Amino acid sequence: FAILMDRGSGGPIMIGSKTGGTSIEDIAAKDPSAIVKVPVDIMAGLTDAQATEMAEKMGFAGPQAASAAKSIASLYKIFVERDC
């Protein structure tokens, strides 16, 4: 999971994979559909729905999805405060 600035959308984008691992390039080479991308409107910020969508697309379900969405939202907050 990562949050970075995307030139194409002109704002932040969250990138992750349900397969796990640390090399997104290797995962993308083996199975491009395993890469999950969710753009975030830089003016509106990350919504709870987007955080939940990202968590679910990364393979989390039920209480784990809610916990993952909370972590994603916290990481996004840090990204905005420290990296933008």
Secondary structure, DSSP 8 states (H G I E B T S, - for coil): -EEEEETTTTEEEEEEETT--S-HHHHHHH-GGGEEEEE--TTT---HHHHHHHHHHTT--HHHHHHHHHHHHHHHHHHHHHT-
